[in-house]
Each structure stands twice: as structure tokens, then as C-alpha cells.
Amino acid sequence: MKRFLSALAVVVLAMVAVNGLASGQPAKTAAKTLTVKGEIVDLGCYLGHGARGADHKGCATKCIASGMPFGLLTADGKLYVLTLNHDNPDPYNKCKEMAAATVVVTGTPMQRNGVMAVDVVDVKTAK
């Protein structure tokens, strides 16, 4: 009887595991949210030669419109790459039009190999 119950438990656990894998859905976890204030900069000019601010707005606007990646530079020098949220691209697209502006971005923080990013879910002009 013990063997039968042990075998039955193994079969049930295997079925649960296979069902979870077959669904293709990762385990749900609560996503963290980050709200950060900073300046929208195009990464090519900022990383290449430190260009930023109102004097660089025209160039940054052209670079971003041409597809240059852009990010958020905080007052303490942290640089976040901004990424498009696949469920709602509007806030990210709004950021594209805000080069050199100081904004408040809210989104999901990400980090890999030292690169920090925010998946943008909201953006507002900073007061």
C-alpha cells in the first residue's frame, strides 16, 4: 500500500509539472514598480560626448526620431535605458517627443550585466 501511494504521489506531481510546463505561462510574480525623475537623453550623443540639456534638444530630437536608443539620466548620474511596454506603447512613444525635458517615468525596473532599464508604463513632465 505504501508503494502504491508513493507511486500515485509521483504520478500526480509529474502531471502537475507537465501541465505547468505545457501551459507556457511563467509563474506569476508581483512586478516591482519604479518611479524615477530625470532628463530624457539620446544615448548615442550622451554616451559619446556627454551631450545633453536644452542646447542639445534639437539634435537629440532628431536622433531619437531616427531610431537612436534613449534613456533617462537622473540628477545623481544614473542612466536608465527606456524600453517599450508591449501592453501599452503610448507612454514610451510620448517619451520620444520629450528629448531634453525633465520628466517622471514610472515602470518596471530591469537590470542585466550592469545595464539598468525601465519598461515605461507612465511618463509626466516634472514639476
C-alpha positions in Angstrom: 0.0 0.0 0.0 2.9 2.4 0.8 4.4 1.8 -2.6 1.1 2.4 -4.3 0.6 5.7 -2.5 4.2 6.8 -3.2 3.8 5.9 -6.9 0.5 7.7 -7.1 2.1 10.8 -5.5 4.9 10.8 -8.0 2.4 10.5 -10.9 0.3 13.3 -9.6 3.4 15.6 -9.1 4.6 14.7 -12.6 1.2 15.6 -14.1 1.1 18.9 -12.3 4.7 19.7 -13.5 3.9 18.7 -17.1 0.7 20.7 -17.1 2.5 23.8 -15.8 5.2 23.5 -18.5 2.7 22.8 -21.3 0.8 26.0 -20.5 3.8 28.0 -21.5 3.0 30.5 -18.7 5.7 31.5 -16.3 4.9 31.6 -12.7 3.1 34.9 -11.8 5.1 37.2 -9.5 4.3 40.7 -8.5 6.2 43.1 -10.7 8.1 45.9 -8.9 7.4 49.4 -9.9 9.9 52.2 -10.0 9.3 55.9 -10.3 12.3 58.0 -11.3 12.9 61.6 -12.3 15.4 62.7 -14.8 16.2 64.1 -18.3 15.4 62.3 -21.5 18.7 61.9 -23.4 19.6 60.2 -26.6 22.2 57.5 -25.8 24.5 58.0 -28.8 25.3 61.6 -28.1 25.2 61.4 -24.3 27.5 58.4 -24.1 29.7 59.5 -27.0 30.4 63.0 -25.8 28.2 63.9 -22.9 25.7 66.0 -24.9 22.5 66.8 -23.0 20.4 69.7 -21.9 18.4 72.4 -23.7 21.3 73.2 -26.1 21.2 69.6 -27.4 17.4 69.3 -27.7 17.3 69.7 -31.5 19.9 67.1 -32.1 18.5 64.7 -29.5 15.0 65.0 -31.0 16.4 64.1 -34.5 18.5 61.2 -33.2 15.6 59.7 -31.2 13.2 60.2 -34.2 15.8 58.3 -36.4 15.8 55.4 -34.0 18.6 56.2 -31.7 18.0 54.5 -28.3 17.3 56.9 -25.5 17.2 56.9 -21.7 16.6 58.7 -18.5 19.5 60.5 -16.8 18.9 61.2 -13.1 20.3 64.1 -11.1 22.7 61.7 -9.4 24.1 60.4 -12.7 22.3 57.1 -13.0 21.3 56.3 -16.6 18.3 54.1 -17.4 17.6 52.8 -20.9 13.9 53.3 -21.6 12.1 50.3 -23.1 8.7 49.9 -24.7 5.9 48.3 -22.7 4.3 45.8 -25.1 0.8 46.1 -23.5 0.8 50.0 -23.7 3.4 51.6 -26.0 1.9 55.1 -25.6 3.9 56.4 -22.7 7.2 55.2 -24.3 6.2 56.9 -27.6 5.4 60.0 -25.6 9.0 59.9 -24.2 10.3 60.1 -27.8 8.9 63.6 -28.1 10.3 64.8 -24.8 14.1 65.0 -25.5 16.0 67.2 -23.1 12.9 67.5 -20.8 12.9 66.7 -17.2 10.3 64.0 -16.6 9.0 61.5 -14.1 8.9 57.9 -15.5 7.1 55.0 -13.9 7.6 51.5 -14.9 9.1 48.1 -14.3 12.8 48.2 -13.4 15.2 45.8 -15.1 18.9 45.1 -14.8 21.2 42.8 -16.7 25.0 42.8 -16.8 25.2 46.2 -15.2 22.7 47.9 -17.6 19.7 49.4 -15.9 16.4 49.9 -17.7 12.8 50.9 -17.1 9.9 49.4 -19.1 7.8 52.6 -19.3 4.2 52.5 -18.2 3.7 56.2 -17.5 5.5 59.5 -18.1 4.8 63.0 -16.9 6.6 66.3 -17.2 8.3 67.0 -13.9 7.2 70.0 -11.9 
